[in-house]
Amino acid sequence: MPKFNRSANRTIRVLIVEDSCFMQRRLTEIIESDPGFSVVGVASNGLEGLSMSEDLEPDVITMDINMPKMDGLCSIDHIMASEPRPIIVVSSYARHVGRAAMYALELGVIDIIEKPSARSVSLDLPEKSAEIIKKIQMASRIKVVRNAGRMVSLVTRLGTRQPGKEFQITSLSSLPRVSGKVRTPELIAIGSSTGGPSVLAELLNGVKSIDFPPVLVAQHLPGKFTRDLAEQLNYVSMLEVIEAQAGMIPQRGCVYVAPGDQHMKLGSTGRLELASTPAINYCRPSVDVLFASIADAGVPNVMGLILTGMGKDGAEGARKLKETGAQVWGQDEGSCVVFGMPEAAHSAGGLNGFLTFEELVAVFKFISGDVNHPEGSLKVI
């Protein structure tokens, strides 16, 4: 674990690992424009980054993927397996880079930022600067562990599914015993951000039947990376996972991932709609947009899930969806990388309760026909 204990009065110490001299200067300017940050080192490849991480013990590392001598993925793997630190991938998009970035998330990387091109840097610099500053601040507050992203399902109490449309989850906490019922839904809508891809992979990996409700996913990722996320999820799941296209009608056995940089809606005709309208809560795709559209479409028997993520996107959409009679659950604080989104949805009155990571996996197994009564600590609201 990191040896530095950052206090409120101390600057956040950042190590930049980037082979482009232009981008090294640009990232340094962006980071040090905030008086709460200091760049303690700049490495030109993954090997240097690995060494400087050990010597400098930074609070946060920004890491490119394509670099000489040792690429970013190898460096991330070594760092997360030895002296793990919060890492944010800052990289230009290419197909192989996208796949590597998805694997980096599995290794425990906090987030991905698509860096601006040299030609367009003056046009999108203010937006990119704000994004980089915000995500470094967030990353500095996260406690990372060795290979944190390699999540393993801990559900062990599995039985055979009994006839019926509901199953019970009973609180095992020290608080007064409470219970809640989770209905088998006809449509599942999921909103997630930081830490979400690993949770999505585990949930979909637990599905053992293609007779599964359609799933609509709004995951916060940079523009082109959502296609790689869909491919990764498709690889680990027996469901068909695709990046959504306008006009598609959600089908059972399919998962539809909102394209990066576009809002996804469920239209009144039951078809998916995409829009490049302004970001909501600084997010596009927005969970609020997706959930609100499902509520407006009047779809019966919906399950909404607000997973780990920074910010408050999804809070109002969850509230609106819950008001239609949908069941909306949030991932609990103990299993979230960042508790911001579930906490905001709870504060807005948009949740039926919180589910642990193990319970979320068990719910998906139950819906697919694999589990009877998954148990754990359910906080009913």
C-alpha positions as CSV (number, residue, x, y, z in Angstrom):
1,M,0.0,0.0,0.0
2,P,1.2,3.6,-0.5
3,K,3.4,4.8,2.3
4,F,2.3,8.5,2.1
5,N,-0.6,9.6,4.1
6,R,-2.1,12.5,2.3
7,S,-3.6,15.2,4.5
8,A,-5.9,18.0,3.5
9,N,-3.0,20.5,3.5
10,R,-0.7,18.4,1.3
11,T,-0.7,18.6,-2.5
12,I,-1.6,15.5,-4.5
13,R,1.6,14.1,-6.0
14,V,1.3,12.9,-9.6
15,L,3.6,10.8,-11.7
16,I,3.1,11.2,-15.5
17,V,4.1,8.2,-17.7
18,E,4.0,9.3,-21.3
19,D,6.4,9.0,-24.2
20,S,5.3,12.1,-26.2
21,C,7.3,15.2,-25.1
22,F,4.4,17.4,-26.3
23,M,1.9,15.5,-24.2
24,Q,4.3,15.4,-21.2
25,R,4.4,19.3,-21.2
26,R,0.7,19.6,-21.8
27,L,-0.3,17.2,-19.0
28,T,2.2,18.9,-16.6
29,E,0.6,22.3,-17.4
30,I,-2.9,20.9,-16.9
31,I,-2.1,19.2,-13.6
32,E,0.0,22.0,-12.1
33,S,-2.7,24.6,-13.1
34,D,-4.4,23.3,-9.9
35,P,-2.6,24.5,-6.8
36,G,-3.6,21.2,-5.0
37,F,-1.5,19.1,-7.5
38,S,2.2,18.7,-8.1
39,V,4.0,16.7,-10.8
40,V,6.7,14.8,-9.0
41,G,8.1,13.0,-12.0
42,V,7.7,12.4,-15.7
43,A,8.6,9.0,-17.2
44,S,9.0,8.3,-21.0
45,N,8.1,4.6,-20.9
46,G,6.5,1.9,-18.7
47,L,9.9,0.7,-17.4
48,E,10.8,4.2,-16.2
49,G,7.3,4.6,-14.8
50,L,7.7,1.4,-12.8
51,S,11.0,2.5,-11.3
52,M,9.8,6.0,-10.6
53,S,6.7,4.7,-9.0
54,E,8.8,2.8,-6.5
55,D,11.2,5.7,-5.8
56,L,8.7,8.6,-5.7
57,E,5.7,6.9,-4.2
58,P,3.2,9.2,-6.0
59,D,-0.4,9.5,-4.9
60,V,-1.7,9.1,-8.5
61,I,-0.2,7.9,-11.8
62,T,-1.3,8.9,-15.3
63,M,-0.3,6.2,-17.7
64,D,-0.2,6.0,-21.5
65,I,-0.6,2.6,-23.2
66,N,1.6,2.7,-26.3
67,M,5.2,3.3,-25.2
68,P,8.7,1.9,-26.0
69,K,10.7,-0.5,-23.9
70,M,7.7,-1.4,-21.7
71,D,4.1,-0.5,-22.6
72,G,1.6,0.9,-20.1
73,L,-0.2,-2.4,-19.7
74,C,2.9,-4.2,-18.5
75,S,3.8,-1.4,-16.2
76,I,0.3,-1.3,-14.7
77,D,0.4,-5.1,-14.2
78,H,3.7,-4.8,-12.3
79,I,2.6,-1.8,-10.2
80,M,-0.7,-3.3,-9.2
81,A,0.9,-6.6,-8.3
82,S,3.6,-5.1,-6.1
83,E,3.1,-1.6,-4.7
84,P,-0.4,-0.7,-6.1
85,R,-1.3,3.0,-6.6
86,P,-4.3,4.8,-8.1
87,I,-3.7,4.8,-11.9
88,I,-5.6,6.7,-14.6
89,V,-5.0,5.7,-18.2
90,V,-4.6,8.8,-20.5
91,S,-4.2,7.5,-24.0
92,S,-5.1,8.1,-27.6
93,Y,-7.6,5.6,-29.0
94,A,-6.7,2.8,-31.4
95,R,-8.3,-0.7,-31.6
96,H,-5.4,-2.5,-29.8
97,V,-5.2,0.4,-27.3
98,G,-8.9,0.0,-26.5
99,R,-8.6,-3.7,-25.8
100,A,-5.5,-3.0,-23.6
101,A,-7.4,-0.3,-21.7
102,M,-10.3,-2.7,-21.0
103,Y,-7.8,-5.2,-19.6
104,A,-6.1,-2.4,-17.6
105,L,-9.5,-1.8,-15.9
106,E,-9.5,-5.5,-14.8
107,L,-6.0,-5.0,-13.3
108,G,-7.4,-2.2,-11.1
109,V,-7.0,1.0,-13.1
110,I,-9.3,3.7,-11.8
111,D,-10.5,5.3,-15.0
112,I,-9.7,6.0,-18.7
113,I,-9.3,9.4,-20.3
114,E,-8.9,9.8,-24.1
115,K,-6.2,12.4,-24.5
116,P,-6.7,15.2,-27.0
117,S,-4.8,15.0,-30.3
118,A,-2.1,17.6,-31.0
119,R,-4.3,19.1,-33.8
120,S,-7.4,19.6,-31.7
121,V,-5.8,20.3,-28.3
122,S,-6.7,24.0,-28.4
123,L,-10.4,23.2,-29.0
124,D,-11.0,20.6,-26.3
125,L,-8.4,21.6,-23.8
126,P,-10.7,23.3,-21.2
127,E,-13.0,20.3,-21.2
128,K,-10.1,17.8,-21.1
129,S,-8.3,19.8,-18.4
130,A,-11.4,19.8,-16.1
131,E,-11.9,16.0,-16.7
132,I,-8.2,15.3,-15.8
133,I,-8.3,17.4,-12.7
134,K,-11.6,15.9,-11.5
135,K,-10.5,12.4,-12.0
136,I,-7.1,12.8,-10.4
137,Q,-8.8,14.3,-7.4
138,M,-11.2,11.4,-7.2
139,A,-8.4,8.8,-7.7
140,S,-6.3,10.3,-4.9
141,R,-9.1,9.4,-2.4
142,I,-9.4,5.7,-3.5
143,K,-7.6,3.0,-1.6
144,V,-6.3,0.4,-4.1
145,V,-5.2,-3.1,-3.4
146,R,-3.1,-5.6,-5.3
147,N,-4.9,-6.6,-8.5
148,A,-8.0,-4.9,-7.2
149,G,-9.8,-5.2,-10.5
150,R,-9.7,-9.1,-10.7
151,M,-13.0,-9.6,-9.0
152,V,-14.1,-13.1,-8.0
153,S,-17.6,-14.0,-7.2
154,L,-18.0,-14.9,-3.6
155,V,-21.5,-16.3,-3.8
156,T,-21.4,-19.8,-2.4
157,R,-24.9,-20.4,-1.0
158,L,-26.6,-21.4,-4.3
159,G,-29.5,-23.7,-4.6
160,T,-32.0,-24.7,-7.2
161,R,-34.6,-22.2,-8.4
162,Q,-38.1,-22.8,-7.2
163,P,-41.2,-21.9,-9.2
164,G,-42.3,-18.3,-8.7
165,K,-41.5,-14.7,-9.7
166,E,-39.9,-13.5,-6.5
167,F,-37.1,-14.4,-4.1
168,Q,-36.3,-13.1,-0.6
169,I,-33.2,-11.5,0.6
170,T,-32.9,-11.4,4.4
171,S,-30.7,-9.0,6.3
172,L,-27.9,-10.7,8.3
173,S,-26.7,-7.4,9.8
174,S,-26.7,-6.5,13.5
175,L,-29.5,-4.0,12.8
176,P,-33.2,-5.0,13.3
177,R,-33.9,-7.8,10.8
178,V,-35.6,-6.6,7.6
179,S,-36.3,-8.2,4.3
180,G,-37.1,-7.3,0.8
181,K,-38.3,-9.1,-2.3
182,V,-36.6,-8.9,-5.7
183,R,-38.9,-9.5,-8.7
184,T,-37.8,-11.2,-11.8
185,P,-37.9,-8.3,-14.3
186,E,-38.8,-8.0,-18.0
187,L,-36.1,-5.4,-18.6
188,I,-32.9,-4.5,-16.7
189,A,-31.3,-1.0,-16.9
190,I,-27.8,-0.4,-15.5
191,G,-25.9,2.8,-14.8
192,S,-22.2,2.7,-13.8
193,S,-19.0,4.7,-13.9
194,T,-15.7,4.3,-12.1
195,G,-15.2,0.6,-11.3
196,G,-18.2,-0.4,-13.3
197,P,-16.7,-2.6,-16.1
198,S,-15.4,-5.2,-13.7
199,V,-18.7,-5.4,-11.9
200,L,-20.6,-5.7,-15.2
201,A,-18.2,-8.5,-16.3
202,E,-18.9,-10.5,-13.2
203,L,-22.7,-10.0,-13.4
204,L,-22.9,-11.1,-17.0
205,N,-20.5,-13.9,-16.5
206,G,-22.8,-15.4,-13.9
207,V,-25.7,-15.6,-16.4
208,K,-26.1,-19.3,-17.5
209,S,-29.1,-19.0,-19.7
210,I,-29.8,-17.0,-22.9
211,D,-33.5,-16.7,-21.8
212,F,-32.6,-13.5,-19.9
213,P,-34.3,-10.1,-20.0
214,P,-32.8,-7.5,-22.3
215,V,-30.2,-5.4,-20.5
216,L,-29.5,-1.7,-21.3
217,V,-26.2,-0.3,-20.0
218,A,-25.1,3.3,-19.6
219,Q,-21.4,3.1,-18.6
220,H,-19.3,6.3,-18.4
221,L,-16.3,5.8,-20.8
222,P,-14.6,7.9,-23.4
223,G,-16.1,7.9,-26.9
224,K,-14.6,5.0,-28.7
225,F,-13.9,2.8,-25.8
226,T,-17.4,1.5,-25.3
227,R,-17.2,-0.7,-28.4
228,D,-14.2,-2.5,-26.7
229,L,-16.2,-2.8,-23.5
230,A,-19.0,-4.5,-25.4
231,E,-16.6,-6.9,-27.0
232,Q,-15.0,-7.7,-23.6
233,L,-18.3,-8.3,-22.0
234,N,-19.5,-10.4,-24.9
235,Y,-16.4,-12.6,-24.5
236,V,-17.1,-13.4,-20.8
237,S,-20.9,-13.8,-21.1
238,M,-23.1,-16.3,-22.9
239,L,-25.5,-13.3,-23.6
240,E,-25.0,-11.3,-26.8
241,V,-23.4,-8.0,-25.8
242,I,-23.3,-5.3,-28.4
243,E,-22.8,-1.5,-28.7
244,A,-26.3,-0.2,-29.3
245,Q,-27.4,1.3,-32.6
246,A,-30.4,3.5,-33.2
247,G,-33.6,1.7,-34.1
248,M,-32.7,-1.6,-32.4
249,I,-35.5,-3.3,-30.4
250,P,-34.2,-4.8,-27.2
251,Q,-34.4,-8.6,-27.3
252,R,-34.1,-11.3,-24.6
253,G,-30.6,-12.7,-24.3
254,C,-29.0,-9.4,-25.4
255,V,-27.2,-6.6,-23.7
256,Y,-27.0,-3.1,-25.3
257,V,-24.1,-0.8,-24.3
258,A,-24.7,2.9,-24.9
259,P,-22.1,4.2,-27.3
260,G,-19.5,6.5,-25.8
261,D,-20.3,10.2,-26.3
262,Q,-24.0,9.5,-27.1
263,H,-27.1,9.4,-24.9
264,M,-29.2,6.2,-25.2
265,K,-33.0,6.3,-24.7
266,L,-35.8,3.8,-25.0
267,G,-38.3,5.4,-27.2
268,S,-42.1,5.1,-26.9
269,T,-42.1,2.6,-29.8
270,G,-39.8,0.3,-27.9
271,R,-36.8,1.1,-30.1
272,L,-33.5,2.4,-28.9
273,E,-32.7,6.0,-29.7
274,L,-29.3,7.7,-29.7
275,A,-28.6,11.4,-29.4
276,S,-25.5,13.7,-29.2
277,T,-27.3,16.3,-27.2
278,P,-25.4,18.1,-24.4
279,A,-24.0,16.1,-21.5
280,I,-26.2,15.7,-18.4
281,N,-24.3,15.9,-15.1
282,Y,-21.2,16.2,-17.2
283,C,-21.9,12.7,-18.6
284,R,-22.7,11.4,-22.1
285,P,-24.1,8.7,-22.1
286,S,-26.1,9.7,-19.0
287,V,-27.8,7.3,-16.7
288,D,-30.4,9.9,-16.0
289,V,-31.4,10.0,-19.7
290,L,-31.6,6.3,-20.0
291,F,-33.6,5.7,-16.8
292,A,-36.0,8.6,-17.4
293,S,-36.7,7.4,-21.0
294,I,-37.7,3.9,-19.6
295,A,-40.0,5.6,-17.1
296,D,-41.6,7.7,-19.8
297,A,-42.0,4.7,-22.1
298,G,-44.2,3.0,-19.4
299,V,-42.3,-0.3,-19.5
300,P,-43.7,-2.6,-16.8
301,N,-41.7,-4.7,-14.4
302,V,-38.3,-3.0,-14.8
303,M,-35.2,-3.5,-12.6
304,G,-32.8,-0.6,-12.4
305,L,-29.3,-0.9,-11.0
306,I,-27.0,2.0,-9.9
307,L,-23.5,0.6,-9.7
308,T,-20.2,2.1,-8.5
309,G,-19.3,5.5,-9.9
310,M,-18.3,9.1,-9.2
311,G,-20.9,11.9,-9.2
312,K,-24.6,12.0,-9.1
313,D,-25.6,10.8,-12.6
314,G,-28.6,8.5,-12.4
315,A,-30.1,9.9,-9.2
316,E,-33.0,11.7,-10.7
317,G,-33.6,9.0,-13.3
318,A,-33.6,6.4,-10.6
319,R,-36.2,8.4,-8.6
320,K,-38.4,8.8,-11.7
321,L,-38.1,5.1,-12.5
322,K,-38.9,4.0,-9.0
323,E,-42.0,6.2,-9.0
324,T,-43.4,4.1,-11.9
325,G,-43.2,1.0,-9.6
326,A,-39.9,-0.3,-10.9
327,Q,-37.4,-1.9,-8.4
328,V,-34.2,0.1,-8.3
329,W,-31.2,-1.1,-6.4
330,G,-27.9,0.5,-5.6
331,Q,-24.5,-1.2,-5.1
332,D,-23.5,-0.9,-1.4
333,E,-20.7,1.3,-0.2
334,G,-18.4,-1.6,0.9
335,S,-18.1,-3.1,-2.6
336,C,-18.0,0.2,-4.6
337,V,-14.8,1.7,-5.9
338,V,-16.6,5.0,-5.6
339,F,-19.9,5.3,-3.8
340,G,-21.0,8.6,-5.3
341,M,-23.7,7.4,-7.7
342,P,-25.5,5.0,-5.5
343,E,-25.3,7.4,-2.6
344,A,-26.8,10.2,-4.7
345,A,-29.6,7.9,-5.9
346,H,-30.4,7.0,-2.3
347,S,-30.5,10.7,-1.2
348,A,-32.9,11.5,-4.1
349,G,-35.2,8.7,-2.9
350,G,-34.6,6.6,-6.0
351,L,-33.6,3.3,-4.4
352,N,-35.5,0.3,-2.9
353,G,-32.3,-0.6,-1.1
354,F,-28.6,-1.5,-1.4
355,L,-27.2,-4.8,-2.6
356,T,-23.7,-6.1,-1.9
357,F,-21.6,-7.2,-4.9
358,E,-22.2,-10.8,-3.9
359,E,-26.0,-10.2,-3.8
360,L,-25.9,-8.5,-7.2
361,V,-24.2,-11.6,-8.7
362,A,-26.7,-13.8,-7.0
363,V,-29.6,-11.8,-8.4
364,F,-28.3,-12.3,-11.9
365,K,-27.8,-16.0,-11.3
366,F,-31.3,-16.2,-10.0
367,I,-32.9,-14.5,-12.9
368,S,-31.0,-16.9,-15.2
369,G,-32.3,-19.8,-13.3
370,D,-29.3,-20.7,-11.1
371,V,-30.1,-19.6,-7.6
372,N,-33.0,-19.9,-5.1
373,H,-32.4,-17.7,-2.1
374,P,-29.3,-15.6,-2.2
375,E,-28.7,-14.1,1.2
376,G,-26.7,-11.1,2.6
377,S,-27.1,-7.7,4.1
378,L,-29.9,-5.9,2.3
379,K,-30.7,-2.4,3.5
380,V,-34.3,-1.8,2.7
381,I,-35.4,1.9,2.3
